[in-house]
Amino acid sequence: MILAGLLGGCDALREQAPGSLQVHEARLVAGADGMRLEVNLDCRLNGPINDALEHGIPITLDVHLRARGIAGALDDRRQIELRYFPLTRRYQLRDSASDSVRSFAASAYLTDALAALRLPLPATFAGLAAGTRLQLDVQLDHSALPGALRLPAMLEPAWRLTAPEFAWIVAAG
């Protein structure tokens, strides 16, 4: 009986493994409607984060882009909200800056959309000089969680979801 309890405890720990968040690629692209940030974000939600999403609790990612160059500094911060609506069985991705909403029939489509994020940027990013250093930080926004989940999210390792900083230099072009 003790062995069964220990094995059950190991399964519970395995289920609580943290997810992963990784920026594989990021770039600025000039389009007809202005500058945009294109990001290839590998987001794998595991354990309690995935459970929360599947129960209709929004998961919010804080996306922070900083540009540092000779001409000064620029910042763009926004939230990307991931939601699941159990009654309609639809997943949703919402960008707080543009208030655009995309809807998906399966979680795999939501994951694919994160791998090809296109985020509009303010016009001030259009004039970045060659050699400007760009930094992109993406992490789970614990403050956007419902009150009952904030403390566990801050304390439990399974809730730690932060991508390593992604940095690149604007090329001459």
Rosetta silent file (secondary structure, phi, psi, omega in degrees, C-alpha in Angstrom):
SEQUENCE: MILAGLLGGCDALREQAPGSLQVHEARLVAGADGMRLEVNLDCRLNGPINDALEHGIPITLDVHLRARGIAGALDDRRQIELRYFPLTRRYQLRDSASDSVRSFAASAYLTDALAALRLPLPATFAGLAAGTRLQLDVQLDHSALPGALRLPAMLEPAWRLTAPEFAWIVAAG
SCORE:     score description
SCORE:     0.000 S_00000001
   1 L     0.000  -40.002  179.040    0.000    0.000    0.000 S_00000001
   2 H   -64.710  -41.426  179.036    2.873    2.363    0.803 S_00000001
   3 H   -61.902  -40.564  178.361    4.514    1.579   -2.535 S_00000001
   4 H   -63.403  -39.351  177.536    1.268    2.386   -4.374 S_00000001
   5 H   -64.631  -41.776  178.057    1.095    5.720   -2.555 S_00000001
   6 H   -64.576  -42.474  178.501    4.685    6.561   -3.482 S_00000001
   7 H   -64.704  -39.110  176.363    4.096    5.647   -7.126 S_00000001
   8 H   -63.244  -38.860  177.219    0.941    7.775   -7.159 S_00000001
   9 H   -64.623  -37.811  177.348    2.943   10.671   -5.706 S_00000001
  10 H   -64.436  -39.781  177.770    5.550   10.291   -8.470 S_00000001
  11 H   -63.500  -39.640  179.141    2.802   10.475  -11.088 S_00000001
  12 H   -63.921  -40.061  178.327    1.477   13.678   -9.489 S_00000001
  13 H   -66.947  -38.127 -179.766    4.943   15.219   -9.600 S_00000001
  14 H   -65.181  -36.648  178.856    5.382   14.189  -13.221 S_00000001
  15 H   -68.920  -22.139 -177.249    2.070   15.863  -14.110 S_00000001
  16 L   -91.799   14.376  179.484    3.269   19.082  -12.488 S_00000001
  17 L   -63.303  139.341 -179.378    6.261   19.489  -14.803 S_00000001
  18 L   -67.609  155.151  174.213    6.578   23.059  -16.047 S_00000001
  19 L   -78.162 -171.057  178.132    5.795   23.933  -19.620 S_00000001
  20 E  -136.103  151.786 -179.685    8.285   25.568  -21.911 S_00000001
  21 E  -141.113  123.330 -176.061    8.443   28.856  -23.744 S_00000001
  22 E  -145.605  130.362  173.052   11.102   29.584  -26.356 S_00000001
  23 E   -89.948  114.830  179.277   11.499   32.268  -29.012 S_00000001
  24 E   -86.532  -31.913 -178.691   13.037   30.531  -32.024 S_00000001
  25 E  -158.113  145.398  174.242   13.026   33.560  -34.304 S_00000001
  26 E  -148.263  143.135  178.712   11.945   37.197  -34.219 S_00000001
  27 E  -157.746  156.371  174.222   12.208   39.929  -36.809 S_00000001
  28 E   -96.174  136.447 -178.531   10.795   43.305  -37.763 S_00000001
  29 E  -131.356  131.202  175.391    8.978   43.445  -41.080 S_00000001
  30 E   -87.550  126.059  179.047    7.751   46.529  -42.943 S_00000001
  31 E  -124.448  178.302  179.853    4.337   45.950  -44.437 S_00000001
  32 L   -62.568  -30.459 -179.003    1.692   47.995  -46.224 S_00000001
  33 L   -99.153   15.993  177.045   -0.038   48.608  -42.889 S_00000001
  34 E   112.252 -172.154 -179.590    3.167   49.533  -41.007 S_00000001
  35 E   -75.214  146.979  173.937    5.825   47.758  -39.015 S_00000001
  36 E  -142.889  154.973  175.692    5.132   44.430  -37.408 S_00000001
  37 E  -101.244  123.872  175.953    6.997   41.994  -35.216 S_00000001
  38 E  -107.200  124.831 -174.521    6.992   38.422  -36.473 S_00000001
  39 E  -127.802  133.701  171.008    7.760   35.870  -33.783 S_00000001
  40 E  -100.754   98.313 -175.149    8.189   32.107  -33.900 S_00000001
  41 E  -107.231  119.612  176.319    7.180   31.250  -30.333 S_00000001
  42 E   -93.420  106.190 -176.319    7.329   27.641  -29.154 S_00000001
  43 E  -118.571  115.605  178.178    4.810   27.496  -26.306 S_00000001
  44 E  -120.436  110.490 -179.175    4.148   24.187  -24.582 S_00000001
  45 L   -91.680  124.690  179.208    1.716   24.371  -21.709 S_00000001
  46 L  -125.450  170.705  172.054    1.985   21.499  -19.231 S_00000001
  47 H    52.624 -133.872 -172.110    0.637   20.658  -15.801 S_00000001
  48 H   -68.128  -25.566  179.144   -1.458   23.231  -13.997 S_00000001
  49 H   -67.115  -46.035  178.141   -1.131   25.900  -16.716 S_00000001
  50 H   -65.744  -40.495  178.070   -2.713   23.611  -19.303 S_00000001
  51 H   -60.118  -43.679  179.409   -5.326   22.466  -16.762 S_00000001
  52 H   -61.212  -46.865  179.522   -6.255   26.084  -16.036 S_00000001
  53 H   -59.141  -47.060 -177.891   -6.590   26.879  -19.752 S_00000001
  54 H   -65.707  -17.687  176.553   -8.718   23.769  -20.378 S_00000001
  55 L   -98.928   13.974  173.369  -11.046   24.874  -17.549 S_00000001
  56 L    89.540    7.492  179.076  -11.627   28.273  -19.150 S_00000001
  57 L   -87.591  124.902 -179.317   -9.082   30.330  -17.194 S_00000001
  58 L   -66.348  139.219  175.277   -7.258   32.784  -19.486 S_00000001
  59 E  -109.976  124.154 -175.343   -3.481   32.425  -19.693 S_00000001
  60 E  -114.047  128.455  175.694   -1.733   35.709  -20.443 S_00000001
  61 E  -102.969  131.432  176.931    1.740   36.080  -21.899 S_00000001
  62 E   -92.108  120.568 -178.764    3.556   39.362  -21.388 S_00000001
  63 E  -113.452  120.800 -175.557    5.497   40.310  -24.547 S_00000001
  64 E  -127.623  115.310  177.860    8.054   43.099  -24.171 S_00000001
  65 E  -107.617  128.973  177.922   10.114   44.404  -27.123 S_00000001
  66 E  -125.460  137.465  175.945   12.911   46.906  -26.470 S_00000001
  67 E  -119.646  127.369  179.387   15.056   48.699  -29.042 S_00000001
  68 E  -127.107  120.766  179.879   18.300   50.367  -27.929 S_00000001
  69 E  -150.866 -170.673 -178.754   20.408   52.348  -30.361 S_00000001
  70 L   -62.213  -37.733 -175.860   22.239   55.590  -30.971 S_00000001
  71 L   -76.953   -7.260  179.756   18.956   57.456  -31.531 S_00000001
  72 E   129.815 -156.657 -175.814   17.538   56.371  -28.157 S_00000001
  73 E  -127.911  144.900  175.754   15.257   53.679  -26.806 S_00000001
  74 E  -128.509  147.082  177.479   11.839   52.361  -27.784 S_00000001
  75 E  -134.090  141.938  171.907    9.557   50.012  -25.874 S_00000001
  76 E  -137.226  121.961  179.878    6.483   48.052  -26.860 S_00000001
  77 E  -127.023  137.310  179.599    4.681   45.971  -24.266 S_00000001
  78 E  -152.948  166.631  175.825    1.538   43.959  -24.792 S_00000001
  79 E  -114.963  138.548  172.910   -0.305   40.927  -23.507 S_00000001
  80 E  -109.928  116.090 -176.538   -1.220   37.910  -25.580 S_00000001
  81 E  -100.350  128.459  176.206   -4.211   36.199  -24.010 S_00000001
  82 E  -107.146  129.036 -178.745   -4.875   32.495  -24.588 S_00000001
  83 E  -137.595  154.692  171.827   -8.387   31.300  -23.770 S_00000001
  84 E  -129.035  132.746  177.988  -10.527   28.241  -24.092 S_00000001
  85 E  -108.840  100.549 -174.902  -14.315   28.412  -24.090 S_00000001
  86 L   -58.157  -35.666 -177.473  -15.571   24.977  -22.972 S_00000001
  87 L   -67.329  -38.496 -179.971  -19.184   25.519  -24.070 S_00000001
  88 L   -97.314   -7.540 -178.693  -18.275   26.334  -27.674 S_00000001
  89 L    55.778   44.909 -179.990  -15.077   24.246  -27.629 S_00000001
  90 E  -122.293  141.261  173.282  -13.107   27.115  -29.178 S_00000001
  91 E   -99.881  151.439 -176.770   -9.642   28.416  -28.378 S_00000001
  92 E  -139.278  143.255  175.214   -8.881   32.089  -28.727 S_00000001
  93 E  -123.619  123.813 -178.339   -5.760   34.236  -29.068 S_00000001
  94 E  -126.730  131.619  175.847   -6.104   37.966  -28.353 S_00000001
  95 E   -97.052  120.584 -176.021   -3.469   40.692  -28.746 S_00000001
  96 L   -67.405  -30.952 -176.405   -4.084   43.482  -26.226 S_00000001
  97 L   -72.678  -43.209 -178.442   -2.345   46.184  -28.291 S_00000001
  98 L   -99.068  -10.244 -176.767   -4.322   45.725  -31.493 S_00000001
  99 L    59.073   23.359  176.279   -7.316   44.050  -29.822 S_00000001
 100 L   -79.393  143.637 -178.794   -7.307   41.501  -32.635 S_00000001
 101 E  -127.453  132.181  174.607   -8.867   38.136  -31.823 S_00000001
 102 E  -121.408  140.166 -175.990   -8.288   34.852  -33.599 S_00000001
 103 E  -118.617  145.451 -175.035  -10.353   31.754  -32.891 S_00000001
 104 E  -138.295  150.359 -178.421   -9.377   28.081  -33.313 S_00000001
 105 L   -85.014  -17.594 -177.521  -11.142   24.730  -33.166 S_00000001
 106 L  -144.169  154.709 -179.844   -8.253   22.856  -31.483 S_00000001
 107 H   -63.303  -29.712  178.464   -5.375   23.577  -29.131 S_00000001
 108 H   -63.734  -35.147  177.376   -2.911   22.471  -31.820 S_00000001
 109 H   -69.223  -35.709  175.954   -4.092   25.357  -34.027 S_00000001
 110 H   -63.424  -44.555  177.431   -3.568   27.766  -31.130 S_00000001
 111 H   -61.186  -41.607  177.741   -0.012   26.443  -30.734 S_00000001
 112 H   -63.363  -37.981  179.674    0.560   26.858  -34.482 S_00000001
 113 H   -65.908  -36.450  176.488   -0.668   30.460  -34.291 S_00000001
 114 H   -67.263  -29.438  178.699    1.867   31.191  -31.538 S_00000001
 115 L   -74.856   -9.255  179.634    4.582   29.767  -33.784 S_00000001
 116 L  -138.696   50.578  179.613    3.674   32.400  -36.386 S_00000001
 117 E   -69.126  136.793  174.094    2.725   35.502  -34.368 S_00000001
 118 E  -128.277  108.308 -174.222    2.416   38.753  -36.303 S_00000001
 119 E  -113.878  121.037  178.026    2.120   41.734  -33.998 S_00000001
 120 E   -64.529  143.744 -179.702    1.630   45.285  -35.310 S_00000001
 121 L  -116.361  156.546  175.077    4.117   47.816  -33.914 S_00000001
 122 L   -61.112  154.211 -177.844    3.897   51.560  -33.380 S_00000001
 123 H   -59.299  -22.980 -179.125    5.138   53.722  -36.277 S_00000001
 124 H   -63.205  -20.457  178.771    8.177   54.747  -34.193 S_00000001
 125 H   -79.276  -10.304 -177.365    9.732   51.337  -34.914 S_00000001
 126 H   -68.949  -29.350 -174.685    9.810   52.086  -38.661 S_00000001
 127 H  -100.613   28.355 -179.178   12.888   54.288  -38.506 S_00000001
 128 L   -68.238  131.353 -179.569   15.262   52.017  -36.606 S_00000001
 129 L   -79.259  153.986  174.911   18.857   52.474  -37.729 S_00000001
 130 L   -58.537  140.079 -179.148   21.126   49.594  -38.682 S_00000001
 131 L    93.026   -4.346  177.220   22.983   48.354  -35.630 S_00000001
 132 L   -69.809  132.698  179.436   20.069   48.948  -33.233 S_00000001
 133 E   -88.068  129.168  177.819   19.896   46.193  -30.615 S_00000001
 134 E  -112.823  139.440  177.025   16.490   44.580  -30.131 S_00000001
 135 E  -129.778  134.858  179.597   15.497   42.481  -27.126 S_00000001
 136 E  -123.669  123.674  176.088   12.350   40.397  -26.796 S_00000001
 137 E  -116.963  133.869  177.043   11.124   39.013  -23.473 S_00000001
 138 E  -132.456  129.761  178.820    8.102   36.698  -23.197 S_00000001
 139 E  -154.571  160.456  175.374    6.760   35.334  -19.921 S_00000001
 140 E   -67.626  132.342  178.199    3.601   34.218  -18.170 S_00000001
 141 L   -92.518   98.637 -179.246    1.839   37.171  -16.527 S_00000001
 142 H   -63.976  -30.309 -177.339    0.942   35.896  -13.055 S_00000001
 143 H   -69.226  -16.622  179.258   -0.928   39.100  -12.202 S_00000001
 144 H   -85.363   -8.960  179.456   -3.525   38.353  -14.911 S_00000001
 145 L   -75.199  155.728  174.085   -4.550   35.087  -13.232 S_00000001
 146 L   -58.818  150.562 -175.573   -7.607   34.938  -10.961 S_00000001
 147 H   -49.147  -40.903 -177.072   -6.774   35.767   -7.333 S_00000001
 148 H   -66.385  -21.388 -178.412   -6.983   32.165   -6.118 S_00000001
 149 H   -98.714  -11.721 -174.248   -4.257   31.071   -8.564 S_00000001
 150 H   -63.899  -46.112 -179.049   -1.790   33.940   -8.105 S_00000001
 151 H   -65.361  -50.099  177.176   -0.044   32.639   -4.992 S_00000001
 152 H   -59.066  -36.342 -179.697    0.348   29.051   -6.246 S_00000001
 153 H   -65.612  -32.160  179.453    1.545   30.445   -9.586 S_00000001
 154 H   -79.063  -27.048 -174.020    4.238   32.473   -7.843 S_00000001
 155 H   -98.924  -34.467 -174.270    5.398   29.602   -5.621 S_00000001
 156 L   -85.370  130.972  179.104    5.082   26.406   -7.651 S_00000001
 157 H   -58.886  -28.679 -178.398    7.813   25.616  -10.210 S_00000001
 158 H   -64.756  -18.137 -179.897    5.189   24.158  -12.571 S_00000001
 159 H   -93.730   -0.202 -179.088    3.847   27.712  -13.103 S_00000001
 160 L   -81.791  113.505 -178.232    7.202   29.165  -14.183 S_00000001
 161 L  -137.532   93.535 -179.282    6.944   29.925  -17.850 S_00000001
 162 E  -136.536  129.517  176.786    9.562   32.368  -19.095 S_00000001
 163 L   -82.053  142.939  171.838   11.378   32.337  -22.406 S_00000001
 164 L   -59.260  146.012 -179.821   15.081   33.127  -22.383 S_00000001
 165 L   -56.753  136.345  177.360   15.671   36.664  -23.648 S_00000001
 166 E  -110.956  125.581 -177.345   15.922   36.785  -27.431 S_00000001
 167 E  -130.002  147.149  175.287   18.184   39.507  -28.859 S_00000001
 168 E  -155.859  168.391 -177.315   19.228   40.542  -32.347 S_00000001
 169 E  -113.115  136.619  176.347   20.666   43.506  -34.241 S_00000001
 170 L   -66.386  125.166 -179.571   18.862   45.447  -36.989 S_00000001
 171 L   -82.935  154.656  175.511   20.730   44.730  -40.197 S_00000001
 172 L   -68.102  138.176 -179.210   21.618   47.379  -42.785 S_00000001
 173 L  -166.563    0.000    0.000   19.164   47.283  -45.554 S_00000001
